[in-house]
Every structure is written in C-alpha cells, then in structure tokens.
C-alpha cells in the first residue's frame, strides 16, 4: 500500500487548509468520505494516509493535491489540456445531435462542459436533472430553439440563455442549417 510517510507535515497541512476554510472535522469527513476518526489521526500525525485518502481530502478542500502535500511554498496552478481527438463524443438517441464532453470525468455532477452540434431538424430532449441544477447555453453558430417548462425562446449565434433544468427541457434546431453551442451544466450544492 502506497503511503505518504516520506512527506513531513501532511497532517499539519490538512489541518491548516481545513481550518482556513472554517470547516469542522465533521464537515470535512462529510465532504471527503474520509471518516472523522481517520481525519483526526491524519491531522495529529498518528497515521500516514494513502494517496487515495489524500486525493479525497484535497478534492473536498478544493485544493491542488500537490499543494496539500507540500503546504507552504509556490502554489501549483491547474493547467490541463484535453485534445480534440481525446474528447469523449456521444451520439445521442436523438438523430443529428452530437455531444463532445469537454469537462474531466472527476467534475461529473459538479460542473460539466459540453460542445453540442445539431443537424437541421434535430433536437435534444432531456428529462429533469437534480433539483436546482442550471444550464448555461451559448449558441456559437446557427439558430436553436430552447423550451423549458412553459418558457421558450429562439437563440442565434452569440445569444446565451440560463435556465433551471430540473424539469424536462428541449434544445432544437428548427432551421435548415447546422447549429453549434456550448453548454455548461452547474449542479446545485446541497
């Protein structure tokens, strides 16, 4: 089992970051999935946590993994590149709609980014997402019609619509030309 015994002050770094966010051990345990007892032992230096445990803690604290390990020093900034050929592309059951997933898998059900293409006459029908979830749709090319509950609008290139998507919603290309859009899905914090 991989451990972090060669890295001094890991527990102190966890405690410092937790306290700087005004989180209790219970709060961090709930957010990370690491037990309160284990967190207490990590912070007091009684155990050497596994890499997986530290990854869960870093994610719960919204801090770079390496920063959590190193503590003070130069902050490591995220710079993650996803090449077009490596993106996940989904062909939906709705013919003529193609979805490229732009966000990394670890952001699923937190903040999701998509690039959508619609052939003429195609539509993307979605059932409601979690309560409070919002979508931000920016039309890049062409024209799209968006229906959410009783609300609907037609958008052209450069237009943006923000809507709660916890009810059935539909994005449709009613025109004779292809259309493209970026979609951001932001899930509500519980």
C-alpha positions as CSV (number, residue, x, y, z in Angstrom):
1,X,0.0,0.0,0.0
2,X,1.4,3.4,-1.0
3,X,1.7,5.9,1.8
4,X,3.0,9.4,2.4
5,X,5.4,8.7,5.2
6,X,8.3,10.4,3.4
7,X,6.3,13.7,3.3
8,X,6.5,15.6,6.6
9,X,3.7,17.9,7.8
10,X,0.9,16.3,5.7
11,X,-1.3,16.2,8.7
12,X,-0.5,19.8,9.6
13,X,-1.2,20.9,6.0
14,X,-4.6,19.2,6.2
15,X,-5.5,20.9,9.5
16,X,-4.3,24.3,8.2
17,X,-6.4,24.0,5.0
18,X,-9.4,22.7,6.8
19,X,-9.3,25.5,9.4
20,X,-8.6,28.2,6.8
21,X,-12.0,27.2,5.3
22,X,-13.7,27.2,8.7
23,X,-14.6,23.5,8.4
24,X,-15.0,21.2,11.3
25,X,-13.7,17.6,11.2
26,X,-17.4,16.5,10.7
27,X,-17.7,18.9,7.7
28,X,-14.5,17.6,6.0
29,X,-15.5,14.0,6.8
30,X,-18.9,14.5,5.1
31,X,-17.4,16.3,2.0
32,X,-14.5,13.8,1.6
33,X,-15.9,10.5,2.5
34,X,-13.0,10.0,4.9
35,X,-14.1,9.2,8.5
36,X,-13.8,11.9,11.2
37,X,-11.6,9.5,13.2
38,X,-9.2,9.0,10.3
39,X,-9.0,12.7,9.6
40,X,-8.2,13.3,13.3
41,X,-5.4,10.7,13.2
42,X,-4.0,12.2,9.9
43,X,-4.0,15.8,11.4
44,X,-2.3,14.6,14.6
45,X,0.4,12.7,12.6
46,X,-0.6,9.3,14.1
47,X,-1.2,7.7,10.6
48,X,0.3,8.0,7.2
49,X,-2.7,8.3,4.8
50,X,-2.8,6.6,1.4
51,X,-2.6,8.6,-1.8
52,X,-6.3,7.8,-2.4
53,X,-7.2,9.2,1.0
54,X,-5.2,12.4,0.4
55,X,-6.8,12.8,-3.0
56,X,-10.3,12.6,-1.5
57,X,-9.3,15.2,1.1
58,X,-7.7,17.5,-1.5
59,X,-10.8,17.3,-3.6
60,X,-13.1,18.1,-0.7
61,X,-11.0,21.1,0.2
62,X,-10.9,22.2,-3.5
63,X,-7.1,22.4,-3.3
64,X,-4.4,21.1,-5.7
65,X,-3.3,17.7,-4.5
66,X,0.4,18.7,-4.6
67,X,-0.2,21.9,-2.7
68,X,-1.9,19.9,0.1
69,X,1.2,17.6,0.3
70,X,3.8,20.4,0.1
71,X,2.0,23.0,2.3
72,X,3.7,26.4,2.1
73,X,5.5,27.3,-1.0
74,X,4.7,28.1,-4.5
75,X,1.1,27.4,-5.3
76,X,0.6,25.0,-8.2
77,X,-1.9,26.3,-10.8
78,X,-4.0,23.9,-12.8
79,X,-3.2,23.7,-16.5
80,X,-4.9,20.8,-18.0
81,X,-5.2,20.3,-21.8
82,X,-7.7,17.9,-23.5
83,X,-7.0,17.4,-27.2
84,X,-9.9,17.2,-29.6
85,X,-9.1,13.6,-30.5
86,X,-9.2,12.6,-26.9
87,X,-12.6,14.1,-26.0
88,X,-15.5,11.8,-25.4
89,X,-18.0,12.1,-28.2
90,X,-21.6,11.0,-27.7
91,X,-24.1,10.3,-30.4
92,X,-27.4,10.6,-28.8
93,X,-30.6,8.6,-29.4
94,X,-31.8,11.8,-31.0
95,X,-30.5,11.6,-34.6
96,X,-28.4,14.5,-35.7
97,X,-27.3,15.6,-32.3
98,X,-23.6,15.1,-31.3
99,X,-22.2,15.9,-27.9
100,X,-18.5,16.3,-27.1
101,X,-17.7,16.2,-23.4
102,X,-15.2,19.0,-22.5
103,X,-15.0,18.6,-18.7
104,X,-12.9,16.0,-17.0
105,X,-14.7,12.9,-15.5
106,X,-13.9,14.0,-11.9
107,X,-16.1,17.0,-12.4
108,X,-19.2,14.9,-13.2
109,X,-22.3,16.2,-11.3
110,X,-20.4,19.3,-10.2
111,X,-19.7,21.4,-13.3
112,X,-20.0,19.8,-16.7
113,X,-19.0,21.3,-20.1
114,X,-20.2,20.2,-23.5
115,X,-19.9,21.2,-27.1
116,X,-23.1,20.4,-29.0
117,X,-23.8,20.2,-32.7
118,X,-27.2,19.9,-34.2
119,X,-28.1,19.0,-37.8
120,X,-31.1,20.7,-39.3
121,X,-34.3,19.4,-37.8
122,X,-32.6,17.6,-34.9
123,X,-33.4,18.0,-31.2
124,X,-32.0,17.1,-27.8
125,X,-34.7,16.1,-25.3
126,X,-33.7,15.9,-21.6
127,X,-35.6,14.9,-18.5
128,X,-35.1,17.0,-15.4
129,X,-31.7,16.9,-13.6
130,X,-31.2,17.2,-9.8
131,X,-33.2,20.0,-8.1
132,X,-31.6,23.4,-8.6
133,X,-29.4,22.4,-11.5
134,X,-28.8,25.1,-14.1
135,X,-27.7,25.1,-17.7
136,X,-26.0,27.9,-19.5
137,X,-26.4,27.5,-23.3
138,X,-24.4,29.7,-25.7
139,X,-25.2,29.5,-29.3
140,X,-22.0,29.5,-31.4
141,X,-23.4,29.1,-34.9
142,X,-26.8,28.8,-36.5
143,X,-30.1,29.1,-34.6
144,X,-31.5,27.0,-31.7
145,X,-34.9,26.9,-30.1
146,X,-34.9,26.2,-26.3
147,X,-38.0,25.0,-24.4
148,X,-38.0,24.6,-20.6
149,X,-41.4,24.0,-19.0
150,X,-43.7,26.9,-20.1
151,X,-40.7,29.1,-21.3
152,X,-39.2,29.0,-24.8
153,X,-37.1,31.2,-27.0
154,X,-35.1,31.1,-30.2
155,X,-31.4,31.9,-30.0
156,X,-28.9,33.0,-32.6
157,X,-25.1,32.9,-32.7
158,X,-23.8,34.9,-29.7
159,X,-27.0,34.6,-27.6
160,X,-27.0,33.0,-24.2
161,X,-29.8,31.5,-22.1
162,X,-29.6,30.4,-18.5
163,X,-32.3,28.1,-17.1
164,X,-33.1,25.7,-14.3
165,X,-33.1,22.3,-15.9
166,X,-34.6,20.2,-13.1
167,X,-37.7,19.8,-15.3
168,X,-38.0,18.4,-18.9
169,X,-36.2,20.6,-21.4
170,X,-35.5,20.6,-25.1
171,X,-32.9,22.2,-27.4
172,X,-34.0,22.0,-31.1
173,X,-32.6,23.1,-34.4
174,X,-35.7,24.2,-36.4
175,X,-33.6,25.8,-39.2
176,X,-32.3,24.4,-42.4
177,X,-28.7,25.0,-41.4
178,X,-26.4,23.2,-38.8
179,X,-26.0,24.8,-35.4
180,X,-23.5,24.6,-32.7
181,X,-23.4,25.5,-29.0
182,X,-21.5,25.3,-25.7
183,X,-23.4,24.0,-22.8
184,X,-22.4,24.4,-19.1
185,X,-24.3,22.4,-16.5
186,X,-23.9,23.6,-12.9
187,X,-25.3,21.4,-10.2
188,X,-26.8,22.9,-7.1
189,X,-24.8,22.4,-3.9
190,X,-26.7,20.6,-1.2
